[in-house]
Amino acid sequence: MIQHIPIGVSDFRALRERGLVYVDKTHLIQELLDRPGLLGLLLPRPRRFGKTLNLSMLRYFFERRDEDLSHLFEGLSIWRAGEAYRAHFQRYPVVFMTFRDVTAPIFEACWKAIQKKIEALFDEHRALLDAGALSEREARDYRAILDGTADEVLYRERSATCPRTCTAPTARRSSSSSMSTTSPSTLGSSGATPARSSTSSVPS
């Protein structure tokens, strides 16, 4: 069977399920899990060097969900590493955001696009609000972001503390994606576009 080279595919699941060529980078998961004292990791890469794809890979491995995604990792380095590593599979809440499509000629338009990204992220995790897991003030702020009435200060505060609802600290980076989980370890990478700063963390 001929495997095709992916062009512009930055989603790990799409790449694997479409049977595209994949250079196994899942050893990165093992390296991170082998460093429990790691508080932050900076991965500086130019654009188009697979930062988003790698963070997408981390998300699909660590994110807790009902659907079994083990087929994405079967035969790869992390799956052959042993049960100690597979024990972390789909175990943690994850917050993932990508800024790869946030482009604008002026800052105001860019900020509007970022606001929409934040609103979509909050909507994705609406269960926190519906379950009554937030304080009265947090719930009020959450609703303000969902309905688009929040001021700029609230967007900045809540976008910085959003992962706190999953009890995860974050590390700033300049790149196209972000992810956070319930662990004290953080992962970041940097690219060449300052407007695309974001955060990421993975479990230890």
Residue pairs with C-beta under 8 A, 6 or more apart in sequence:
1 19
3 19
3 20
3 21
4 19
4 20
4 21
5 20
5 21
6 15
6 18
6 20
6 21
6 22
9 15
9 18
9 20
9 53
10 50
10 52
10 53
10 56
10 98
10 100
10 176
11 53
11 56
12 53
12 56
12 57
12 59
12 60
12 72
13 56
13 60
13 69
13 72
15 22
15 53
16 22
16 71
16 72
17 72
24 76
24 77
25 50
25 53
25 54
25 57
26 57
26 61
26 73
26 76
26 77
26 78
26 79
27 77
27 78
28 54
28 57
28 58
29 57
29 58
29 61
29 78
29 85
29 88
29 202
30 77
30 78
30 81
30 85
32 38
32 41
32 185
32 187
32 202
32 204
33 85
33 88
33 203
33 204
35 185
35 204
36 185
36 204
37 204
38 185
38 186
38 204
39 171
39 184
39 185
39 186
40 171
40 185
40 186
40 187
40 188
41 171
41 185
41 186
41 187
41 188
42 171
42 173
42 188
42 189
42 190
43 51
43 54
43 187
43 188
43 189
43 190
44 189
44 190
44 191
45 51
45 175
45 189
45 190
45 191
46 191
46 192
47 191
47 192
47 193
51 175
51 176
51 177
51 189
51 191
52 98
52 100
52 175
52 176
52 177
54 189
55 96
55 177
55 178
55 179
55 187
55 189
55 200
56 96
56 177
58 179
58 187
58 200
58 202
59 94
59 96
59 179
60 69
60 72
60 73
61 73
61 78
61 88
61 89
61 90
62 88
62 89
62 90
62 91
62 92
62 94
62 181
62 202
62 203
63 90
63 92
63 93
63 94
63 96
63 181
64 90
64 91
64 92
64 93
64 94
65 90
68 90
69 90
70 79
70 89
73 79
73 89
78 85
78 86
79 86
88 203
91 203
92 166
92 181
92 182
92 183
92 203
93 166
93 168
93 181
93 182
94 166
94 179
94 180
94 181
95 121
95 125
95 162
95 163
95 166
95 168
95 178
95 179
95 180
95 181
96 177
96 178
96 179
96 180
97 117
97 118
97 121
97 177
97 178
97 179
97 198
98 176
98 177
98 178
98 198
99 114
99 117
99 175
99 176
99 177
99 178
99 195
99 196
99 197
99 198
100 176
100 177
100 196
102 110
102 113
102 114
102 117
102 195
102 196
103 110
103 113
103 195
104 110
104 112
104 113
107 195
110 195
111 152
115 148
115 155
118 145
118 155
118 158
118 159
118 162
119 145
119 146
119 148
121 162
122 142
122 145
122 146
122 158
122 162
123 146
125 162
125 165
126 146
128 134
128 142
128 165
129 139
129 142
129 143
129 146
133 165
134 142
134 165
141 150
141 154
141 157
141 158
142 158
144 150
144 154
145 154
145 155
145 158
150 158
160 170
163 169
163 170
163 180
163 199
163 201
166 180
166 181
166 182
167 182
168 180
168 181
168 182
168 183
168 184
168 201
169 180
169 184
169 186
169 201
170 178
170 180
170 186
170 199
170 200
170 201
171 186
171 187
171 188
171 199
171 200
171 201
172 188
172 197
172 198
172 199
173 188
173 189
173 190
173 197
173 198
173 199
173 200
174 190
174 191
174 192
174 193
174 194
174 196
174 197
174 198
175 188
175 189
175 190
175 191
175 196
175 197
175 198
176 191
176 193
176 196
176 198
177 198
177 200
178 198
178 199
178 200
179 187
179 200
179 201
179 202
180 186
180 199
180 200
180 201
181 201
181 202
181 203
182 203
183 201
183 202
183 203
183 204
184 204
185 201
185 202
185 203
185 204
186 199
186 200
186 201
186 202
187 200
187 201
187 202
188 199
188 200
189 200
